[in-house]
Each structure stands twice: as structure tokens, then as C-alpha cells.
Amino acid sequence: MRAAPTAAPTSSTRPSWRLFGSLAGSLAGLRLCAALALCAAGAGDPGRAVAAGAQDEGAARKPAAPEDLEGRKLELRGMEDTLGASQAQRARIEAEAAALREDRARLTETLVDLARQIDERDRKIAEAEQRLDTLTGSEEAIRRSLASRRALIAEILAALQRMGRKPPPALLASPDDLLAALRASMTLGAVLPEMRAETEALAADLADLTQLRRSIAAEKETLSDERARLALDRERLAALIDARQSSLSAAQQALGAENARAAELARQAASLKDLISKMESEVAAAAKAAEAARQADEARKAAEAASPEAQTKLALAPFADPGRLAPATAFANLKGRLPMPAAGTPQRGFGAPDGFGGFEKGMLLATRPRAGVVSPTDGWAAYAGPYRGYGQVLIINAGQGYYVILAGMDRINVNVGQFLAAGEPVATMGDGAARTAAAIAIGAAQPILYIEFRKDGAAIDPSPWWARPELQKVRG
């Protein structure tokens, strides 16, 4: 008995060409499976294989039921909706990622600029304090000079007073007192030049003292204003650093165990070289940073091979992109370009006698109390925490086997594994009360920042990498 003909599909029930394509693909897949089954069956029983093939061919030729088509259509619609939602979600995530990159670039640029502004303000305060010390010293010198001439000044003033009370006689008024007049004239002729010189010197010293006191008052006012601005800048910088680190809160929640492990490794490490090796082999964040540095080196090599001209231009402006997440150029190409990590006065250089029969493996920099410390180069934090008598230590993996070690800080503001841009604030010095090994070695009362460069585990001279003083700011 023949089945009743089905109604012609309407526009709402007519299968789409995509559905037919899907069905055709399904049928082709069924035929392929049947053929494989036939081959497997034919190996044992040719008759069964032929029969099975005939049955499958007949099944394949049967028309699909309408309810099957509707089910497939609904399934297709669900897949299309899911795909559209996935694409929308992906576009939204990409937009959020782009916004985060822009936010990070703006935050990094603001942090670098603010750190540079604080560094410049620190320099101005140091210069103002030096001028104030000079003026105060000059004032003290004048005061001591006046004090040493107190007796002479008293004699001059007494003589002038006596002359005012009993002036020399006038010859026209009393010509008979000629002898007294001559004596007075001879006395004044001998004394007046010396009295005039002493009086002029005294007047000049008093004028200088008055001017110095005015200058001292002006310098104190300027210094007070600069210190107030510096305090505001440091508060703003602290807020920005907190904002930067809070954006890494998800990562910070997983750092508890790793921080404890890093502290244990620091206690076990026999040297900084050993500490670096243990961190990158046993702490996940440090190992991830080391892998990121390795991948960045490989990517840069590939880019240099593909376009040497573009890499040459990039090397001329290695810090131009504030949103970079990897060093723009190789560390070896940055000689003469790196900013000093803090404003201060060099105390000892690389290779100088360390006072214990050896030689310095780094350099010592005397800083102001609570001075900010910035990263001198692009790189990843391989270690951040206390280490023996070094104080707080930050080790930066700059790639190509180069490491930058900063020690003697009071507080570090970054996490292990975090990418650091050159000029980005990373730490704060103390007030000098906590004596580190470097400060004790040179007998310094102020905070001492220890800076060491390493290449493949060996200490190297950092001096060729520093920019000239007039070019200390991070250039782009």
C-alpha cells in the first residue's frame, strides 16, 4: 500500500540548502561506514558482505522521514545560534582584551612619566638642599668673622663716639689752639684710613649677611614647596601602583604558595646565581617568566631575520610603545640607553675593592630616603623578596641570558613573573635605619642601592649600559 504523498513544504518548513548539504554529508558518511563494514565482513564471508551492502544501499535510498528533517533543522538552528553566540562572545572578549591593553599602556605610560617627574623633583630638592647648605655655611663664616672682630669693632665705635662728643677744634674759631688741632689732625690721618677700611668691610659683611638670610628664607620656602609636591606625587604614584597590582588580583590569589616556596628557596640558595636557578626551575611564575623571555628572544630573532631594517628602526626607539609586553629590542643592543634605577650618588663601581679582599660585582648608589626605584630595562621579574643581608631583592630577566639585580630596597611593588617596562616604578628605598650589607660595607648612613648585571651567570660591568646624565629619561 502506497503512502500518502506528503504536503509540499512551506517557506517555514522547507529545508535549507545547508540542511541538504548536512544530510548529504551524513549520507556520504553512512556509505563510507557501510563500505568499511563490507570490507571487514567480506574478508570472512563474501556472501554476508554482499547482503549487508545490499541492505545498507537500500536503507540509504529510503527517503528521510519528515520528523527527522525537522529534528535536523532544529539541530542546525541550534548550532547556528550557538556559533553566533560564540562569535559575539569572542568579539566581546577581543574588545575587552584590546581595552585592557590600552588601559595597561596608559597606566604604564603614566607610571613611567610620574616616576620620572618624582626623580626630577628629587634632584631639585637635593640641589636646593645643597644650595641651602652652602648659604648656611657662608652665613656661619660671616658670623664667625664678625665675632672674631668684635673687639676691633668696639674700638672703632668707641673712637667715633668720642670724636662725636669732642670734635677737633676749629682753627678759625680759636687760632690759639693750633697745637691741639695739629695733634688731632695727625691722629685722624693715621687712624681714619684703617677705620674707613674696617668700617667698609663691616658694612659689606653685614649687607652680605642680610642678603644670605633672605636667600636662605627663599630656598627654605622653595624646598618646602618641592617637598609638598613630592609628597603628593608619591601618594599618586602609590595609588597608581595599587591600581596596577589590583588588576593582577586573580594572579595574586595564586601566589601565596609560590611566595612561600620562593622564601624557602631564598633561604637555601648559596648565591644569587643559585637563587636564580632554583627560582626558574622550582617556582611556576618564575619558570613562566623564563619561558616568556625565551619565546621573546626567538620571536625577535625571527623578526630580525625577516626585516632587518624594521628592527634597526625599532632599536633606535626601544621604549616607544608603553603597551609592550616583551622587550622591543635585545638587551645587548641597549648600551648607552638605560636609565639609572634611582637618583643618587655613585659610591663604588664594578671591580672596585670591596674591603674584604675581593672586588665589587656590582655598583653601589647612595639614594635619598624613601627614594623611588624604577626598572632600568624591559624584562620579567624572576625573584622579588628578601635575601640574606641584601635587603629586599628584585631580579629581572632581560632575556638572552642577561639578568639585572637590584638590592637594598625597603619595599618591592611587583610580583614574580610580571613583565616590567623600562622606567616603570618597582620598589621604594628605606630611610637608612635598616642597614644592608652594602651600606655596612661602606659605612653609609643613607640608603644604598646595589645594582648588578649578570650574563650567563657571571657578573659584568653595568657602566656601558647607562645613558648619559642628560639622557637619563627613558627615550622613545
C-alpha positions in Angstrom: 0.0 0.0 0.0 1.4 3.3 -1.1 2.0 6.0 1.5 0.0 9.2 1.1 2.0 11.9 -0.6 3.3 14.5 1.8 2.4 18.1 1.6 4.7 20.5 -0.2 7.0 22.2 2.3 6.1 25.8 3.0 8.6 28.6 3.5 8.7 27.9 7.2 9.2 24.2 6.8 11.2 24.0 3.6 14.7 22.6 4.3 17.5 24.9 3.5 20.3 24.1 1.2 22.6 24.0 4.2 20.4 21.3 5.7 20.6 19.3 2.5 24.3 19.7 2.5 24.4 18.4 6.0 22.2 15.5 5.1 24.2 14.7 2.1 27.3 14.7 4.2 25.7 12.4 6.7 24.6 10.0 3.9 28.1 10.0 2.5 29.4 9.2 5.9 27.0 6.3 6.2 28.0 5.0 2.8 31.7 5.1 3.9 31.0 3.3 7.1 29.0 0.7 5.2 31.8 0.2 2.7 34.3 -0.3 5.5 31.9 -2.8 7.1 31.6 -4.6 3.8 35.3 -4.9 3.5 35.6 -6.2 7.0 32.8 -8.7 6.5 34.0 -9.7 3.1 37.2 -10.9 4.5 35.4 -13.6 6.4 32.2 -14.2 4.4 31.7 -12.7 0.9 28.1 -13.6 0.8 27.3 -11.8 4.0 29.3 -8.8 2.8 27.2 -8.6 -0.4 24.0 -9.0 1.6 25.0 -6.4 4.1 25.9 -4.0 1.3 22.6 -4.5 -0.4 20.7 -3.9 2.8 22.7 -0.7 3.5 22.2 0.5 0.0 18.5 0.0 0.3 18.4 1.8 3.6 20.4 4.7 2.2 17.9 5.0 -0.7 14.9 5.3 1.7 13.6 8.9 2.0 14.1 10.5 5.4 11.0 10.9 7.5 9.6 14.5 7.9 10.1 14.3 11.7 13.8 13.5 11.0 14.2 16.5 8.8 12.5 18.8 11.4 14.9 17.4 14.1 17.9 18.1 11.9 16.6 21.5 11.1 16.2 22.4 14.8 19.6 21.0 15.5 21.1 23.1 12.7 19.3 26.2 14.0 20.7 25.5 17.5 24.2 25.1 16.1 23.9 28.3 14.2 22.7 30.2 17.3 25.5 28.7 19.3 28.0 29.7 16.7 26.6 33.2 16.5 26.8 33.5 20.3 30.3 32.2 20.3 31.4 34.7 17.7 29.7 37.5 19.6 31.4 36.3 22.8 34.7 36.1 21.1 34.3 39.6 19.7 33.4 40.9 23.1 36.4 39.2 24.7 38.7 40.6 22.0 37.3 44.1 22.6 37.8 43.7 26.3 41.4 42.5 25.7 42.1 45.4 23.5 40.6 47.8 26.1 42.8 46.2 28.8 45.9 46.5 26.6 45.0 50.2 26.1 44.4 50.7 29.8 47.7 48.9 30.7 49.5 51.1 28.1 48.1 54.3 29.6 48.8 53.1 33.1 52.3 52.1 32.3 53.0 55.4 30.5 51.5 57.4 33.4 53.6 55.4 35.9 56.8 56.0 33.9 56.1 59.7 33.5 55.2 60.1 37.1 58.3 58.2 38.3 60.4 60.4 36.0 58.7 63.5 37.5 59.4 62.3 41.0 63.0 61.6 40.1 63.4 65.1 38.7 61.8 66.6 41.8 64.1 64.6 44.0 67.0 66.0 42.1 65.7 69.6 42.5 65.3 69.0 46.3 68.8 67.7 46.5 70.1 70.7 44.6 68.1 73.1 46.8 69.4 71.4 50.0 72.9 71.7 48.7 72.4 75.4 47.9 70.9 75.9 51.3 73.9 74.2 53.0 76.2 76.5 51.0 74.3 79.6 52.0 74.1 78.5 55.6 77.9 77.8 55.6 78.5 81.3 54.2 76.3 82.8 56.9 78.2 81.0 59.6 81.5 82.2 58.1 80.4 85.8 58.2 79.1 85.4 61.7 82.4 83.9 62.9 84.3 86.7 61.2 82.2 89.3 62.9 82.6 87.6 66.2 86.4 87.5 65.8 86.5 91.2 65.1 84.2 92.1 67.9 87.0 93.9 69.9 88.2 95.9 66.9 84.6 96.9 66.1 84.1 98.1 69.6 87.2 100.2 69.5 86.2 101.8 66.2 82.7 102.6 67.5 84.1 104.0 70.7 86.5 106.2 68.8 83.8 107.5 66.6 81.7 108.2 69.6 84.5 110.2 71.3 85.0 112.2 68.2 81.4 113.0 68.1 81.4 114.2 71.7 84.6 116.2 71.4 85.4 117.2 67.8 88.8 118.7 66.9 89.0 122.5 67.4 88.3 124.8 64.5 91.3 127.0 63.8 89.3 129.9 62.6 87.2 129.9 65.8 90.2 129.5 68.1 93.5 130.1 66.3 95.5 129.9 69.5 94.7 126.2 69.8 96.9 125.3 66.9 98.9 122.6 68.7 95.8 120.6 69.6 94.5 120.9 66.1 97.7 119.6 64.7 97.7 116.7 67.1 94.1 115.8 66.2 94.9 116.1 62.5 97.9 113.7 62.8 95.9 111.3 64.8 93.0 111.2 62.4 95.3 111.0 59.4 96.8 107.8 60.9 93.6 106.2 62.1 91.0 107.2 59.7 92.1 105.1 56.6 92.2 102.0 58.7 88.9 102.9 60.4 87.4 103.5 57.0 88.6 100.2 55.6 87.3 98.3 58.7 84.0 100.2 58.5 83.5 99.4 54.8 84.4 95.7 55.4 82.0 95.6 58.3 79.2 97.2 56.2 79.9 94.8 53.4 79.7 91.8 55.7 76.5 93.0 57.2 75.0 93.5 53.8 76.1 90.0 52.7 74.7 88.5 55.9 71.3 90.3 55.2 71.3 89.0 51.6 72.2 85.5 52.7 69.4 85.4 55.2 67.0 86.5 52.5 68.3 83.8 50.1 68.1 81.2 52.9 64.5 82.1 53.6 63.7 81.8 49.8 65.4 78.5 49.5 63.6 77.1 52.5 60.3 78.2 51.0 61.2 76.6 47.7 62.3 73.4 49.4 59.1 73.3 51.4 57.0 73.6 48.2 59.0 70.9 46.4 58.7 68.6 49.3 55.0 69.1 49.5 54.7 68.4 45.7 56.9 65.4 46.1 54.6 64.0 48.8 51.6 64.5 46.6 53.4 62.8 43.7 54.3 59.9 45.8 50.8 59.5 47.1 49.5 59.5 43.5 52.2 57.0 42.5 51.3 54.7 45.3 47.6 54.8 44.2 48.6 54.0 40.6 50.8 51.1 41.7 47.9 49.8 43.9 45.7 50.0 40.8 48.2 48.2 38.7 48.7 45.4 41.2 44.9 45.1 41.9 44.4 44.3 38.2 46.6 41.3 38.9 44.5 40.2 41.9 43.5 36.9 40.2 47.1 36.1 39.8 47.9 37.3 43.3 45.5 34.9 44.9 47.5 32.0 43.5 50.8 33.5 44.7 50.6 32.5 48.3 52.2 29.1 48.0 54.7 30.3 45.4 55.8 33.2 47.7 56.3 30.7 50.5 58.3 28.5 48.1 60.4 31.4 46.9 61.2 32.4 50.5 62.3 28.8 51.3 64.5 28.8 48.1 66.0 32.1 49.2 67.0 30.6 52.5 68.5 27.6 50.8 70.3 29.5 47.9 74.0 29.8 48.4 74.4 32.7 45.9 72.4 34.9 43.7 73.2 32.7 40.8 71.9 29.7 42.7 68.8 31.6 43.7 68.0 32.4 40.0 68.5 28.8 39.0 66.3 27.5 41.8 63.5 30.0 41.2 63.3 29.3 37.5 63.3 25.5 38.0 61.0 25.2 41.0 58.6 28.2 41.0 55.9 28.2 38.4 55.7 32.0 38.0 59.5 32.4 37.6 59.6 29.4 35.2 56.8 31.1 33.1 58.7 34.3 33.1 61.8 32.5 31.9 59.8 30.8 29.1 58.3 34.1 28.1 61.8 35.6 27.9 63.0 32.6 25.7 60.0 33.0 23.4 60.6 36.7 23.1 64.2 36.1 22.1 63.1 33.6 19.4 60.4 35.9 18.1 62.9 38.8 17.9 65.4 36.7 16.1 62.7 35.7 13.6 61.7 39.3 13.2 65.3 40.4 12.7 65.8 37.8 10.0 62.6 38.7 8.2 63.1 42.5 8.3 66.5 43.8 9.5 65.6 47.4 8.5 62.5 47.4 10.7 64.4 46.0 13.6 67.1 48.7 13.2 64.5 51.4 13.4 63.0 49.7 16.4 66.3 49.6 18.1 66.5 53.4 17.8 63.3 53.7 19.9 63.2 50.6 22.1 60.9 52.1 24.7 58.4 53.9 22.4 55.4 51.6 22.9 54.1 51.8 26.5 51.8 48.8 26.0 54.6 46.4 25.1 54.5 43.0 26.8 58.0 41.9 25.7 61.3 43.8 25.2 61.3 45.7 21.9 65.0 45.0 21.2 67.8 42.8 22.5 69.4 43.8 25.8 72.8 43.7 24.3 71.7 46.5 21.9 70.7 48.8 24.7 74.2 50.0 25.7 74.2 53.7 26.5 70.3 53.8 26.6 69.2 52.5 30.0 68.0 54.9 32.8 69.5 54.7 36.2 67.1 52.9 38.6 67.2 55.7 41.1 68.6 59.2 41.6 71.7 59.2 43.7 75.4 59.4 44.0 77.7 56.5 43.0 79.8 55.2 45.9 81.6 52.2 44.4 81.9 50.9 40.9 82.2 47.5 39.3 85.6 45.9 40.1 86.4 48.3 43.0 87.9 46.7 46.1 85.1 45.6 48.4 87.1 46.0 51.6 87.2 42.2 52.3 90.0 41.2 49.9 87.7 40.9 46.9 86.2 43.1 44.2 82.7 44.5 43.7 80.5 42.5 41.4 78.1 45.4 41.0 77.9 49.1 41.8 76.7 51.0 44.9 74.4 54.0 44.6 73.6 56.3 47.6 70.0 57.5 47.3 67.7 59.8 49.2 65.5 58.4 52.0 62.3 56.9 50.6 63.5 57.3 47.0 61.6 55.5 44.3 63.3 52.8 42.3 62.4 52.0 38.6 63.2 49.1 36.4 66.2 50.0 34.3 65.2 47.7 31.5 62.4 45.7 30.0 62.1 42.2 31.4 60.3 39.8 33.7 60.5 39.6 37.5 62.4 36.4 38.2 62.5 37.0 42.0 61.1 39.6 44.4 61.7 39.3 48.1 64.3 39.4 50.9 67.6 37.6 50.5 70.2 37.3 53.3 71.8 40.7 54.1 70.9 42.3 50.8 67.5 43.6 52.0 64.7 43.4 49.5 66.0 42.0 46.2 64.5 42.2 42.7 65.9 40.1 39.9 64.8 41.0 36.4 65.2 38.5 33.5 66.1 40.8 30.5 66.4 37.9 28.0 69.4 36.5 26.2 70.9 35.2 29.5 71.0 38.8 30.9 69.8 39.5 34.4 69.6 42.8 36.4 69.7 42.6 40.2 68.5 45.4 42.4 69.0 45.1 46.1 68.8 47.1 49.3 65.2 48.3 48.8 62.7 48.6 51.7 59.6 47.5 49.7 59.0 45.9 46.3 55.8 46.7 44.4 55.8 43.9 41.7 55.2 40.1 41.6 57.3 37.3 40.3 56.5 36.6 36.6 55.3 40.2 36.0 56.5 42.0 32.9 58.3 45.3 33.7 58.8 48.1 31.3 62.0 50.3 31.5 61.3 53.3 33.7 58.3 51.6 35.5 58.4 52.0 39.3 59.1 48.7 41.0 60.3 49.5 44.6 61.0 52.1 47.3 64.1 52.6 49.3 64.1 52.8 53.1 65.2 55.6 55.4 68.6 54.2 56.1 67.6 52.8 59.5 67.8 49.2 58.3 71.4 48.6 57.5 72.0 46.3 54.5 75.3 44.6 53.7 76.1 47.2 51.1 75.6 50.1 53.5 77.6 48.5 56.2 80.5 47.8 53.7 81.0 51.5 53.0 79.8 52.8 56.4 77.0 54.8 54.8 74.1 56.2 56.9 71.8 56.8 53.9 70.1 54.1 51.9 72.3 52.2 49.5 71.0 50.6 46.3 73.1 47.7 45.0 73.0 47.1 41.2 74.4 44.1 39.5 74.3 42.9 35.9 74.8 39.2 35.0 75.3 37.4 31.7 75.0 33.6 31.7 75.6 33.5 35.4 78.7 35.8 35.5 78.7 39.3 36.8 79.5 42.0 34.2 80.3 45.7 34.3 77.0 47.7 34.1 78.6 51.0 33.2 78.4 50.7 29.4 74.6 50.4 29.6 73.8 53.6 31.4 72.6 56.6 29.4 74.4 59.9 29.9 73.1 62.1 32.7 71.3 64.5 30.3 69.7 61.4 28.6 68.7 59.6 31.8 65.0 59.7 31.0 63.5 56.8 29.1 63.7 57.7 25.5 61.2 56.7 22.9 
